[in-house]
Amino acid sequence: ILLKGRPDVDATDENGRTALMWACLNPDPEVVRKILGAAPDVNISDYKGRTALIWATQKGNARAVVMLLNSPVDPSVNDEYGKSALTYATELGNTEIVKLLKKRTAHTARQH
């Protein structure tokens, strides 16, 4: 329903969460893929400063993290607690996501 017609993919709920953030909580990568295909602002943050990348990381959704890292996402964004997606991945012991985020960070640093 969300992607029929011309929906506002950057619309937020009462907590500032977008459809992309909610999709990152879903284990089905097709939902994230479809929303990313509608070119949302991947760096929108909710009322606590959490982005879709932070949400995907907290959920341990590595497939969503990969898709987001292939978009113009900024992995260095910190939430209101001063934590980035990498910080959460490290704290949660998710080595797969830590590696993905470090690889992106290293790649971005080489480009500058």
Secondary structure, 3 states (H helix, E strand, C coil): CCCCCCCCCCCECCCCCEHHHHHCCCCCHHHHHHHHHCCCCCCCCCCCCCCHHHHHHHHCCHHHHHHHHCCCCCCCCCCCCCCCHHHHHHHHCCHHHHHHHHHHHHHHHHHC
